[in-house]
């Protein structure tokens, strides 16, 4: 075999290696899904967004809740019998309000119990989806976030502040139009949150919580920890099954030249024996 043939074999193997690795990860994830479904007698749906990197240019591409996501989740719910509970593994920075609302309303309509697991974070539209659950199971350090709508790069609530603080004659037409859209967006999200909560708590409490989450009293990236979410009246617990963390490890971040975080992936206790230096018995 000549050098040119070896070169082409190397190229083919290098090209196929990522594909094979991806298929192996998918097979491992499906096995864990199957184990978790049998353990909990439920349908497991994962909505997990990781930062992707374009293969040739190397630019980061952040993923969000999209219409394609809502279509896939709605199909999964449709394929689930009405008496089968649904478990959603949720890890997302948010995304399109329309897509998040579709998913949330579909989960809210499911007759059997719906549980949302948040191992790390479910912000914005992710929190909107979590509100549809009968139970939100969060890691002690996981966070939810406000659901106040954003118009472009600006929070809707902040756009309205412009009209409150400046005479209308000093505000340009585009800002007035944006403020009108902002008012509608705030009203619509508030109504959505109330609709998702109305059967889970008294009406006045649902109204109050909807105002807290959607009116822009916090910045959009404000972290709502499990204990604060519970204080707000949400049905939060913190007993996340180990399988959820294993599933997350099978959704790895795009490989980089050097990992940002490193550790020995084994349980560590205070009384664990430490090995001696290399070369010592």
KASULZI-V556189 format. One line per field, one symbol per residue. phi: phi as a letter, one per 30 degrees, with the letter a starting at -180 (. if undefined). A space follows every 10 residues. Layout:
# KASULZI-V556189
phi->???
This chain:
# KASULZI-V556189
phi->.ddddddddd ddddddeddd dddddddddd ddeddddddc hbccbcbbcc dcbddccidd bdcbdbdddd dddddddddc edccdccccc badjlddedd dedddddddd dddcbccbdb abchdddedd ddddbcccde cdbcadcddc cicbdedddd ddddcbeedc cddddddddd ddddddddde dddeddcdcc aeeddddddd dddccidcdd cddcdedddd ddjddcbbcd deeddddddc cddedcdbdd bbaddbebcd cddcdddejc d
